[in-house]
Amino acid sequence: MKLAAPTRNLALELVRVTEAAALAAGRFMGRGDKEAADAAASESQYAETAEPGPDETYLAEEEKRLLDQNKEQVAKGTEVDEQKRT
């Protein structure tokens, strides 16, 4: 089986995602709001990696569904069951 040539440079993609997260979190670092900085970095990373290739579309949709489900559980005050996610 012949492997297809990569269409993206993974190292550069990781640098781009890390830079976006750092810039997003930096807005909150001087304020002492660790929770907001963490949330901004996480949301930025998700947004940067949410541009799936054709084979990744289903996985990105499933990940978003699980993220939304976890946010709803946290908002209701219920504990997120990590065992059900795997």
DSSP file (Angstrom, degrees, kcal/mol; ACC not computed):
  #  RESIDUE AA STRUCTURE BP1 BP2  ACC     N-H-->O    O-->H-N    N-H-->O    O-->H-N    TCO  KAPPA ALPHA  PHI   PSI    X-CA   Y-CA   Z-CA
    1    1 A M              0   0    0      0, 0.0     2,-0.4     0, 0.0     0, 0.0   0.000 360.0 360.0 360.0 128.3    0.0    0.0    0.0
    2    2 A K        -     0   0    0      1,-0.0     2,-0.3     0, 0.0     0, 0.0  -0.729 360.0-134.6 -90.4 131.5    1.4    3.4   -1.0
    3    3 A L        -     0   0    0     -2,-0.4     2,-0.2     1,-0.1    -1,-0.0  -0.637  20.1-119.4 -85.6 141.4    1.1    6.2    1.4
    4    4 A A        -     0   0    0     -2,-0.3     3,-0.1     1,-0.1    -1,-0.1  -0.485  33.3-101.7 -76.3 148.5    0.0    9.6    0.2
    5    5 A A        -     0   0    0     -2,-0.2    -1,-0.1     1,-0.1     2,-0.0  -0.453  45.6-100.0 -67.9 140.3    2.3   12.6    0.6
    6    6 A P        -     0   0    0      0, 0.0    -1,-0.1     0, 0.0     3,-0.1  -0.338  24.7-157.1 -63.0 142.4    1.4   14.8    3.5
    7    7 A T  S    S+     0   0    0      1,-0.1     2,-0.3    -3,-0.1    -2,-0.0   0.626  75.3  39.7 -94.3 -15.5   -0.5   17.9    2.5
    8    8 A R  S    S-     0   0    0      4,-0.0     2,-0.9     0, 0.0     3,-0.1  -0.956  80.4-119.3-133.4 152.2    0.5   19.9    5.6
    9    9 A N     >  -     0   0    0     -2,-0.3     4,-1.9     1,-0.2     3,-0.2  -0.824  24.3-159.2 -89.0 109.4    3.6   20.3    7.7
   10   10 A L  H  > S+     0   0    0     -2,-0.9     4,-2.4     1,-0.2     5,-0.2   0.854  87.5  56.2 -61.4 -38.2    2.5   19.0   11.1
   11   11 A A  H  > S+     0   0    0      1,-0.2     4,-1.9     2,-0.2    -1,-0.2   0.915 109.2  46.2 -61.7 -42.8    5.3   20.8   13.0
   12   12 A L  H  > S+     0   0    0     -3,-0.2     4,-2.3     1,-0.2    -1,-0.2   0.863 110.2  54.2 -68.2 -34.8    4.3   24.2   11.5
   13   13 A E  H  X S+     0   0    0     -4,-1.9     4,-2.3     2,-0.2    -2,-0.2   0.917 108.7  48.6 -63.4 -42.5    0.7   23.5   12.3
   14   14 A L  H  X S+     0   0    0     -4,-2.4     4,-2.4     2,-0.2    -2,-0.2   0.879 110.7  50.7 -65.8 -37.8    1.6   22.8   16.0
   15   15 A V  H  X S+     0   0    0     -4,-1.9     4,-2.5     2,-0.2    -1,-0.2   0.919 110.6  49.7 -63.7 -43.3    3.6   26.0   16.2
   16   16 A R  H  X S+     0   0    0     -4,-2.3     4,-2.1     2,-0.2    -2,-0.2   0.906 112.4  46.7 -62.5 -43.4    0.6   28.0   14.7
   17   17 A V  H  X S+     0   0    0     -4,-2.3     4,-2.1     2,-0.2    -1,-0.2   0.910 113.3  48.9 -66.3 -42.5   -1.8   26.4   17.2
   18   18 A T  H  X S+     0   0    0     -4,-2.4     4,-2.4     1,-0.2    -2,-0.2   0.901 110.8  50.4 -64.2 -41.7    0.6   27.1   20.2
   19   19 A E  H  X S+     0   0    0     -4,-2.5     4,-2.4     1,-0.2    -1,-0.2   0.916 109.9  49.8 -63.7 -43.0    1.1   30.7   19.1
   20   20 A A  H  X S+     0   0    0     -4,-2.1     4,-2.1     1,-0.2    -1,-0.2   0.898 111.4  49.3 -63.2 -39.9   -2.6   31.3   18.8
   21   21 A A  H  X S+     0   0    0     -4,-2.1     4,-2.6     2,-0.2     5,-0.2   0.906 110.9  49.9 -66.0 -41.3   -3.2   29.8   22.3
   22   22 A A  H  X S+     0   0    0     -4,-2.4     4,-2.0     1,-0.2    -2,-0.2   0.905 111.4  48.5 -64.7 -41.1   -0.4   31.9   23.8
   23   23 A L  H  X S+     0   0    0     -4,-2.4     4,-0.7     2,-0.2    -1,-0.2   0.898 113.1  47.5 -66.0 -40.0   -1.8   35.1   22.3
   24   24 A A  H >< S+     0   0    0     -4,-2.1     3,-0.6     1,-0.2     4,-0.3   0.914 115.4  44.3 -67.5 -42.2   -5.3   34.4   23.5
   25   25 A A  H >X S+     0   0    0     -4,-2.6     3,-1.8     1,-0.2     4,-1.0   0.810 100.5  70.8 -72.2 -29.2   -4.2   33.5   27.0
   26   26 A G  H 3X S+     0   0    0     -4,-2.0     4,-0.7     1,-0.3    -1,-0.2   0.771  86.4  66.0 -60.1 -27.0   -1.9   36.5   27.2
   27   27 A R  H << S+     0   0    0     -4,-0.7    -1,-0.3    -3,-0.6    -2,-0.2   0.768 111.0  34.9 -65.3 -24.4   -4.8   38.9   27.3
   28   28 A F  H X4>S+     0   0    0     -3,-1.8     5,-1.3    -4,-0.3     3,-0.8   0.539  95.0  86.0-107.2  -9.9   -5.7   37.5   30.7
   29   29 A M  H ><5S+     0   0    0     -4,-1.0     3,-1.2     1,-0.2    -2,-0.1   0.902  89.0  49.5 -62.9 -43.3   -2.3   36.8   32.2
   30   30 A G  T 3<5S+     0   0    0     -4,-0.7    -1,-0.2     1,-0.2    -2,-0.1   0.658 105.1  59.9 -71.7 -14.7   -1.7   40.2   33.6
   31   31 A R  T < 5S-     0   0    0     -3,-0.8    -1,-0.2     2,-0.1    -2,-0.2   0.553 107.2-122.3 -89.4  -9.2   -5.1   40.3   35.3
   32   32 A G  T < 5 +     0   0    0     -3,-1.2     2,-1.1    -4,-0.5     3,-0.2   0.698  66.9 137.6  75.9  18.7   -4.4   37.2   37.4
   33   33 A D     >< +     0   0    0     -5,-1.3     4,-2.1     1,-0.2    -1,-0.2  -0.720  21.5 170.6-101.5  84.5   -7.3   35.3   36.0
   34   34 A K  H  > S+     0   0    0     -2,-1.1     4,-2.8     1,-0.2     5,-0.2   0.879  75.4  54.7 -62.5 -40.1   -5.9   31.8   35.5
   35   35 A E  H  > S+     0   0    0      1,-0.2     4,-2.4     2,-0.2    -1,-0.2   0.919 110.2  45.3 -62.2 -44.1   -9.3   30.3   34.7
   36   36 A A  H  > S+     0   0    0      2,-0.2     4,-2.6     1,-0.2    -1,-0.2   0.881 112.8  51.5 -67.7 -37.4  -10.0   32.8   31.9
   37   37 A A  H  X S+     0   0    0     -4,-2.1     4,-2.3     2,-0.2    -2,-0.2   0.922 111.5  46.9 -64.9 -43.7   -6.5   32.4   30.5
   38   38 A D  H  X S+     0   0    0     -4,-2.8     4,-2.6     2,-0.2    -2,-0.2   0.916 113.7  48.4 -62.6 -43.7   -6.9   28.6   30.4
   39   39 A A  H  X S+     0   0    0     -4,-2.4     4,-2.7    -5,-0.2     5,-0.2   0.915 111.7  48.9 -64.6 -42.8  -10.3   28.9   28.8
   40   40 A A  H  X S+     0   0    0     -4,-2.6     4,-2.2     1,-0.2    -1,-0.2   0.913 112.7  47.9 -64.0 -42.2   -9.1   31.4   26.2
   41   41 A A  H  X S+     0   0    0     -4,-2.3     4,-2.5     2,-0.2    -2,-0.2   0.924 113.4  47.6 -64.4 -44.2   -6.1   29.2   25.3
   42   42 A S  H  X S+     0   0    0     -4,-2.6     4,-2.5     2,-0.2    -2,-0.2   0.927 113.1  47.2 -63.3 -46.0   -8.3   26.0   25.1
   43   43 A E  H  X S+     0   0    0     -4,-2.7     4,-2.5     1,-0.2    -1,-0.2   0.881 112.5  50.6 -64.2 -37.2  -10.9   27.7   22.9
   44   44 A S  H  X S+     0   0    0     -4,-2.2     4,-2.5    -5,-0.2    -2,-0.2   0.922 110.3  48.9 -66.2 -44.0   -8.2   29.2   20.7
   45   45 A Q  H  X S+     0   0    0     -4,-2.5     4,-1.9     1,-0.2    -2,-0.2   0.922 112.4  48.6 -61.7 -43.0   -6.5   25.8   20.2
   46   46 A Y  H  X S+     0   0    0     -4,-2.5     4,-0.8     1,-0.2    -2,-0.2   0.928 111.6  49.2 -62.5 -44.3   -9.8   24.2   19.4
   47   47 A A  H  < S+     0   0    0     -4,-2.5     3,-0.5     1,-0.2    -1,-0.2   0.889 111.6  49.2 -63.0 -39.2  -10.7   26.9   16.9
   48   48 A E  H  < S+     0   0    0     -4,-2.5     3,-0.4     1,-0.2    -1,-0.2   0.827 117.0  40.5 -70.9 -31.1   -7.3   26.6   15.2
   49   49 A T  H  < S+     0   0    0     -4,-1.9    -1,-0.2    -5,-0.2    -2,-0.2   0.441  91.6  88.9 -96.5   0.8   -7.5   22.8   14.9
   50   50 A A     <  +     0   0    0     -4,-0.8    -1,-0.2    -3,-0.5    -2,-0.1   0.293  60.0  95.6 -83.7  12.0  -11.2   22.8   13.9
   51   51 A E        -     0   0    0     -3,-0.4    -1,-0.1    -4,-0.0     6,-0.1  -0.707  66.9-169.0 -98.7  81.3  -10.4   23.1   10.2
   52   52 A P        -     0   0    0      0, 0.0     5,-0.1     0, 0.0    -2,-0.1  -0.296  18.9-124.6 -76.1 154.3  -10.5   19.4    9.4
   53   53 A G    >>  -     0   0    0      1,-0.1     3,-1.1    -2,-0.0     4,-0.7  -0.266  46.9 -85.2 -78.1 178.2   -9.4   17.7    6.2
   54   54 A P  T 34 S+     0   0    0      0, 0.0     3,-0.5     0, 0.0     4,-0.3   0.841 130.8  45.8 -59.0 -35.1  -11.8   15.5    4.3
   55   55 A D  T 34 S+     0   0    0      1,-0.2     4,-0.3     2,-0.1     3,-0.2   0.626 110.6  54.6 -82.7 -12.9  -11.1   12.4    6.5
   56   56 A E  T <> S+     0   0    0     -3,-1.1     4,-2.2     1,-0.1     5,-0.2   0.468  77.6  94.9-100.5  -2.4  -11.2   14.3    9.7
   57   57 A T  H  X S+     0   0    0     -4,-0.7     4,-2.1    -3,-0.5     5,-0.2   0.914  85.9  47.5 -59.4 -47.2  -14.7   15.9    9.4
   58   58 A Y  H  > S+     0   0    0     -4,-0.3     4,-2.3     1,-0.2    -1,-0.2   0.919 111.9  50.0 -62.1 -44.1  -16.5   13.2   11.3
   59   59 A L  H  > S+     0   0    0     -4,-0.3     4,-2.4     1,-0.2    -1,-0.2   0.885 109.8  50.7 -63.8 -39.2  -14.0   13.2   14.2
   60   60 A A  H  X S+     0   0    0     -4,-2.2     4,-2.2     2,-0.2    -1,-0.2   0.898 110.6  49.2 -65.7 -40.1  -14.2   17.0   14.6
   61   61 A E  H  X S+     0   0    0     -4,-2.1     4,-2.2    -5,-0.2    -2,-0.2   0.902 111.9  48.5 -65.6 -40.8  -18.0   16.9   14.7
   62   62 A E  H  X S+     0   0    0     -4,-2.3     4,-2.2     2,-0.2    -2,-0.2   0.898 110.8  50.8 -66.2 -40.5  -17.9   14.1   17.3
   63   63 A E  H  X S+     0   0    0     -4,-2.4     4,-2.4     2,-0.2    -2,-0.2   0.912 110.5  49.2 -62.9 -42.8  -15.3   16.0   19.4
   64   64 A K  H  X S+     0   0    0     -4,-2.2     4,-2.6     2,-0.2     5,-0.2   0.899 109.2  52.5 -64.1 -40.2  -17.5   19.2   19.3
   65   65 A R  H  X S+     0   0    0     -4,-2.2     4,-2.2     1,-0.2    -1,-0.2   0.920 111.3  46.4 -61.2 -43.9  -20.5   17.2   20.3
   66   66 A L  H  X S+     0   0    0     -4,-2.2     4,-2.4     2,-0.2    -2,-0.2   0.887 111.5  51.7 -66.2 -39.0  -18.7   15.8   23.3
   67   67 A L  H  X S+     0   0    0     -4,-2.4     4,-2.3     2,-0.2    -2,-0.2   0.933 111.3  46.9 -62.6 -45.6  -17.4   19.2   24.2
   68   68 A D  H  X S+     0   0    0     -4,-2.6     4,-2.1     1,-0.2    -2,-0.2   0.892 111.3  52.2 -62.6 -39.9  -20.9   20.7   24.1
   69   69 A Q  H  X S+     0   0    0     -4,-2.2     4,-2.0    -5,-0.2    -1,-0.2   0.911 110.1  48.3 -63.7 -42.3  -22.2   17.8   26.2
   70   70 A N  H  X S+     0   0    0     -4,-2.4     4,-2.4     1,-0.2    -2,-0.2   0.893 109.5  52.6 -65.2 -39.9  -19.5   18.4   28.8
   71   71 A K  H  X S+     0   0    0     -4,-2.3     4,-2.3     1,-0.2    -1,-0.2   0.891 109.1  50.3 -62.7 -39.0  -20.2   22.1   28.9
   72   72 A E  H  X S+     0   0    0     -4,-2.1     4,-1.8     2,-0.2    -1,-0.2   0.905 110.8  48.8 -65.2 -41.3  -23.9   21.4   29.5
   73   73 A Q  H  X>S+     0   0    0     -4,-2.0     5,-2.3     2,-0.2     4,-0.8   0.897 112.0  48.4 -66.0 -40.0  -23.1   19.0   32.4
   74   74 A V  H ><5S+     0   0    0     -4,-2.4     3,-0.7     1,-0.2    -1,-0.2   0.904 109.9  52.4 -65.8 -40.7  -20.8   21.5   34.0
   75   75 A A  H 3<5S+     0   0    0     -4,-2.3    -1,-0.2     1,-0.3    -2,-0.2   0.846 109.9  48.8 -64.1 -33.5  -23.5   24.2   33.7
   76   76 A K  H 3<5S-     0   0    0     -4,-1.8    -1,-0.3    -5,-0.1    -2,-0.2   0.629 116.4-116.7 -79.8 -13.3  -26.0   21.9   35.4
   77   77 A G  T <<5 +     0   0    0     -4,-0.8     2,-0.2    -3,-0.7    -3,-0.2   0.592  69.2 136.9  87.9  10.7  -23.5   21.2   38.2
   78   78 A T      < -     0   0    0     -5,-2.3    -1,-0.3    -6,-0.2     2,-0.3  -0.622  60.1-104.9 -91.1 154.0  -23.2   17.5   37.4
   79   79 A E        -     0   0    0     -2,-0.2     2,-0.5    -3,-0.1    -1,-0.1  -0.550  31.0-120.5 -78.1 137.7  -19.9   15.7   37.3
   80   80 A V        -     0   0    0     -2,-0.3     2,-0.9     1,-0.1     3,-0.1  -0.670  21.0-139.0 -79.7 124.9  -18.5   14.9   33.9
   81   81 A D    >>  -     0   0    0     -2,-0.5     3,-0.7     1,-0.2     4,-0.6  -0.755  16.5-171.8 -89.5 104.9  -18.0   11.2   33.6
   82   82 A E  H >> S+     0   0    0     -2,-0.9     4,-0.6     1,-0.2     3,-0.6   0.771  80.3  65.5 -67.7 -26.2  -14.7   10.7   31.8
   83   83 A Q  H >4 S+     0   0    0      1,-0.2     3,-0.7     2,-0.2    -1,-0.2   0.847  97.0  54.8 -66.9 -32.8  -15.2    6.9   31.4
   84   84 A K  H <4 S+     0   0    0     -3,-0.7    -1,-0.2     1,-0.2    -2,-0.2   0.729  98.6  64.3 -72.5 -20.4  -18.2    7.5   29.1
   85   85 A R  H <<        0   0    0     -3,-0.6    -1,-0.2    -4,-0.6    -2,-0.2   0.752 360.0 360.0 -75.6 -23.6  -16.1    9.6   26.7
   86   86 A T    <<        0   0    0     -3,-0.7    -1,-0.2    -4,-0.6    -2,-0.2   0.454 360.0 360.0 -99.9 360.0  -13.8    6.7   25.8
